[in-house]
């Protein structure tokens, strides 16, 4: 569900920048391109970096897979919080549909401001939902063995890699 929420937020974010293209404001075209970049990179990146990590971690009961999920999903949560706040910078003034940008968009036109406020609400809901998911998955992970299991699996994988490296060098000498 969080991945679908991200997809909706990124599409709405892009829609917001499209609405701004029709207004007489500065930095609208670079913001539009940045919104496309977030959309094009964010959807497949999130699928590969955290959605598939969680799926494979749960499927294989791999603590190491869960650790990678936590790393990438925590970054995703931070991104969603940043997008919900959306402090504008020069080149990305309108690229995030967050609360600060929505307040500036209300000064441009009421319709644009409302569209950006809806986006800010979507980003806020996504951020809250993702934080809840992070805690929920962590509690599941902790109940399955947690960090100690991840350390043990890392040791096993390192031993297997060393064994494979040793076997490969012995085969190449023959």
C-alpha positions as CSV (number, residue, x, y, z in Angstrom):
1,X,0.0,0.0,0.0
2,X,2.8,2.4,0.7
3,X,4.2,1.9,-2.7
4,X,0.9,2.7,-4.3
5,X,0.7,5.8,-2.1
6,X,4.1,6.9,-3.4
7,X,2.9,6.4,-6.9
8,X,-0.2,8.5,-6.3
9,X,1.9,11.2,-4.6
10,X,4.4,11.4,-7.4
11,X,1.8,11.6,-10.1
12,X,-0.1,14.3,-8.1
13,X,3.2,16.1,-7.6
14,X,3.7,16.1,-11.4
15,X,0.1,17.3,-11.9
16,X,0.8,20.2,-9.6
17,X,3.8,21.3,-11.6
18,X,1.7,21.0,-14.8
19,X,-0.9,23.4,-13.2
20,X,2.0,25.8,-12.4
21,X,3.1,25.8,-16.1
22,X,0.0,27.8,-16.9
23,X,0.8,30.5,-14.4
24,X,3.1,33.5,-14.7
25,X,5.7,32.4,-12.1
26,X,9.5,31.9,-12.0
27,X,11.2,28.5,-12.1
28,X,8.2,26.7,-13.4
29,X,9.9,24.8,-16.2
30,X,12.9,23.5,-14.2
31,X,10.4,22.5,-11.5
32,X,8.3,20.6,-14.0
33,X,11.4,18.7,-15.2
34,X,12.4,17.9,-11.6
35,X,8.9,16.5,-11.0
36,X,9.2,14.3,-14.0
37,X,12.6,13.2,-12.8
38,X,11.1,12.3,-9.4
39,X,8.4,10.4,-11.1
40,X,10.6,8.5,-13.6
41,X,13.3,7.6,-11.0
42,X,11.1,7.4,-7.9
43,X,8.6,4.7,-9.0
44,X,11.1,2.1,-10.3
45,X,13.7,3.0,-7.6
46,X,11.2,2.5,-4.8
47,X,10.0,-0.7,-6.3
48,X,13.6,-2.1,-6.5
49,X,15.1,-0.5,-3.4
50,X,12.5,-1.2,-0.7
51,X,9.3,-2.9,-2.0
52,X,11.2,-5.9,-3.4
53,X,13.6,-5.9,-0.4
54,X,10.7,-6.3,2.0
55,X,9.1,-9.0,-0.1
56,X,12.2,-11.0,-0.5
57,X,13.2,-10.5,3.2
58,X,9.8,-11.8,4.3
59,X,9.7,-14.6,1.7
60,X,13.2,-15.9,2.5
61,X,13.0,-14.9,6.2
62,X,16.2,-13.1,5.7
63,X,17.3,-10.7,8.4
64,X,19.9,-9.3,6.1
65,X,17.1,-8.5,3.6
66,X,15.2,-6.7,6.3
67,X,18.2,-4.6,7.2
68,X,18.4,-3.4,3.6
69,X,14.7,-2.7,3.6
70,X,15.0,-0.6,6.8
71,X,17.9,1.5,5.3
72,X,16.0,2.3,2.0
73,X,12.6,2.7,3.6
74,X,13.9,5.1,6.2
75,X,15.3,7.2,3.4
76,X,11.9,7.0,1.7
77,X,10.2,8.2,4.9
78,X,12.6,11.1,5.1
79,X,11.9,11.9,1.4
80,X,8.2,11.9,2.1
81,X,8.5,14.2,5.1
82,X,10.7,16.5,3.1
83,X,8.1,16.5,0.3
84,X,5.3,17.2,2.7
85,X,7.1,20.3,4.0
86,X,8.6,21.3,0.7
87,X,10.8,24.2,1.5
88,X,11.4,25.7,-2.0
89,X,14.9,26.3,-3.4
90,X,15.7,28.3,-6.5
91,X,15.6,25.6,-9.2
92,X,13.0,23.5,-7.5
93,X,10.6,26.2,-6.3
94,X,7.4,24.4,-7.4
95,X,8.7,20.8,-7.8
96,X,7.3,19.5,-4.5
97,X,3.6,19.9,-3.5
98,X,4.2,20.5,0.2
99,X,2.8,22.9,2.7
100,X,5.4,25.7,2.3
101,X,5.0,25.6,-1.5
102,X,1.2,25.5,-1.2
103,X,1.3,28.7,0.8
104,X,3.3,30.3,-1.9
105,X,1.0,28.9,-4.6
106,X,-2.0,30.4,-2.8
107,X,-0.4,33.8,-3.4
108,X,-0.3,33.0,-7.1
109,X,-3.8,31.7,-7.6
110,X,-6.4,30.0,-5.3
111,X,-6.8,27.0,-7.6
112,X,-3.1,26.4,-7.7
113,X,-2.9,26.7,-3.9
114,X,-5.7,24.2,-3.4
115,X,-4.1,21.8,-5.8
116,X,-0.8,22.1,-3.9
117,X,-2.6,21.8,-0.5
118,X,-4.1,18.5,-1.7
119,X,-0.6,17.4,-2.7
120,X,0.7,18.4,0.7
121,X,-2.0,16.4,2.4
122,X,-1.2,13.3,0.2
123,X,2.5,13.6,1.1
124,X,1.7,14.0,4.8
125,X,-0.5,10.9,4.7
126,X,2.2,9.0,2.9
127,X,4.8,10.1,5.4
128,X,2.6,9.1,8.4
129,X,1.7,5.8,6.8
130,X,5.3,5.0,6.0
131,X,6.5,5.8,9.5
132,X,3.8,3.4,10.8
133,X,4.9,0.7,8.4
134,X,8.5,1.2,9.4
135,X,7.6,0.6,13.1
136,X,5.3,-2.3,12.3
137,X,7.9,-4.1,10.1
138,X,10.6,-3.4,12.8
139,X,8.4,-5.0,15.5
140,X,7.9,-8.0,13.2
141,X,11.6,-8.2,12.5
142,X,12.5,-7.9,16.2
143,X,10.1,-10.8,16.9
144,X,11.9,-12.9,14.4
145,X,15.4,-12.6,15.9
146,X,16.2,-9.1,14.9
147,X,19.8,-7.7,14.8
148,X,21.4,-10.8,16.3
149,X,19.9,-12.9,13.4
150,X,21.1,-10.3,10.9
151,X,24.7,-10.5,12.3
152,X,24.6,-14.3,12.2
153,X,23.4,-14.3,8.6
154,X,26.1,-11.7,7.7
155,X,28.8,-14.0,9.2
156,X,27.4,-17.0,7.3
157,X,27.4,-15.1,4.0
158,X,30.9,-13.9,4.6
159,X,32.1,-17.4,5.4
160,X,30.3,-18.7,2.2
161,X,32.0,-16.0,0.2
162,X,35.4,-16.8,1.6
163,X,34.8,-20.5,0.9
164,X,33.7,-19.8,-2.6
165,X,36.7,-17.6,-3.2
166,X,39.0,-20.2,-1.8
167,X,37.4,-23.0,-3.9
168,X,37.6,-20.8,-7.0
169,X,41.3,-20.2,-6.6
170,X,42.0,-23.9,-6.0
171,X,40.1,-24.8,-9.2
172,X,42.0,-22.2,-11.2
173,X,45.3,-23.6,-10.0
174,X,44.5,-27.1,-11.3
